[in-house]
């Protein structure tokens, strides 16, 4: 791997193929894992490390655009397909909430539970079962 400088003088890493890929620094802290976590949390955090770093390095508007598109599609498409899209979005938010849970306070935890619950409720309504 080699480093190249962009117009602002910042270093950009290049892969074996020479394509430049801007890499943002990770947030401050000495570990990606929760200290003293149980085996389930350790395993989920270990398996989540690569997707989280990928999301961190993805373009800033990619995640909101994809989440918005899936939400709109889940609300517009009737039936099982819309319900599945909303359930996938709820699972994604639930995964992020699980990973952030140890650092969250009461109100922040409640908002994440409400968001996941609302998405699941909308999915049930969209499925036509209720």
C-alpha positions in Angstrom: 0.0 0.0 0.0 1.2 3.5 -0.7 0.0 6.9 0.3 -0.9 9.8 -2.0 -1.7 13.4 -1.1 -5.0 14.9 -2.2 -5.5 18.6 -3.1 -5.6 19.6 0.6 -2.4 17.8 1.4 -4.1 15.0 3.4 -2.8 11.5 2.9 -5.0 9.0 1.1 -4.2 5.3 1.1 -4.3 3.3 -2.0 -4.9 -0.3 -2.4 -3.0 -2.9 -4.4 -4.8 -1.7 -7.6 -3.7 1.9 -7.0 -7.3 3.2 -6.6 -7.4 5.9 -4.0 -9.9 5.3 -1.1 -10.4 8.1 1.4 -10.4 6.6 4.9 -11.7 8.5 7.8 -10.0 8.0 11.2 -11.8 5.8 13.7 -13.5 7.5 16.7 -11.4 8.1 19.8 -10.9 5.2 22.1 -8.6 2.3 22.6 -10.9 -0.5 21.6 -13.9 -1.3 19.4 -15.2 -3.7 22.0 -17.1 -3.3 25.3 -14.7 -4.0 28.3 -16.0 -6.8 30.5 -18.7 -7.9 28.1 -20.3 -11.4 28.2 -19.7 -14.0 25.5 -22.7 -13.1 23.4 -21.9 -9.4 23.2 -18.2 -10.1 22.6 -19.1 -12.4 19.7 -21.6 -9.9 18.2 -19.2 -7.0 18.5 -16.4 -9.1 16.9 -18.6 -10.1 14.0 -19.9 -6.5 13.7 -16.4 -4.8 13.5 -15.9 -5.2 9.8 -19.4 -4.0 8.8 -19.1 -1.0 11.2 -15.7 0.0 9.8 -17.2 -0.3 6.3 -20.1 1.9 7.2 -17.8 4.4 8.9 -15.7 4.6 5.7 -18.7 4.7 3.3 -19.7 8.1 1.8 -21.5 10.3 4.2 -24.8 10.3 2.4 -24.9 6.6 1.5 -26.4 5.3 4.7 -29.2 8.0 5.0 -30.0 7.5 1.3 -30.3 3.8 1.6 -32.3 4.0 4.9 -34.6 6.5 3.4 -35.1 4.5 0.3 -35.9 1.3 2.2 -38.3 3.2 4.5 -40.2 4.8 1.6 -40.3 1.5 -0.3 -41.5 -0.3 2.8 -44.3 2.2 3.3 -45.3 2.4 -0.4 -45.1 -1.3 -1.4 -48.1 -3.1 0.0 -48.1 -6.6 1.3 -45.4 -8.9 2.4 -42.6 -7.1 0.5 -43.2 -3.8 2.3 -43.4 -5.6 5.6 -40.1 -7.4 5.0 -38.4 -4.1 4.0 -39.6 -2.5 7.2 -38.6 -5.5 9.3 -35.1 -5.4 7.7 -34.9 -1.7 8.7 -36.0 -2.5 12.2 -33.4 -5.3 12.4 -30.7 -2.9 11.2 -31.7 -0.3 13.8 -31.9 -3.0 16.5 -28.4 -4.1 15.6 -27.1 -0.6 15.9 -29.0 -0.1 19.2 -27.6 -3.3 20.6 -24.0 -2.2 19.8 -24.5 1.2 21.3 -26.6 0.1 24.4 -23.8 0.1 27.0 -23.0 3.8 26.4 -26.7 5.0 26.2 -28.7 6.6 29.0 -32.3 5.8 29.8 -34.0 8.3 27.4 -31.6 7.3 24.5 -32.4 3.6 25.1 -36.1 4.3 25.2 -36.0 6.2 21.9 -34.2 3.3 20.2 -36.7 0.8 21.5 -39.6 3.0 20.3 -38.0 3.4 16.8 -37.6 -0.3 16.4 -41.1 -0.9 17.8 -42.7 1.6 15.4 -40.9 0.0 12.4 -42.1 -3.4 13.5 -45.6 -2.1 14.0 -45.7 -0.5 10.6 -44.4 -3.8 9.1 -47.3 -5.6 10.7 -49.8 -3.1 9.4 -48.2 -3.2 6.0 -48.4 -7.0 5.9 -52.2 -6.8 5.9 -52.5 -9.1 8.9 -54.0 -6.3 11.1 
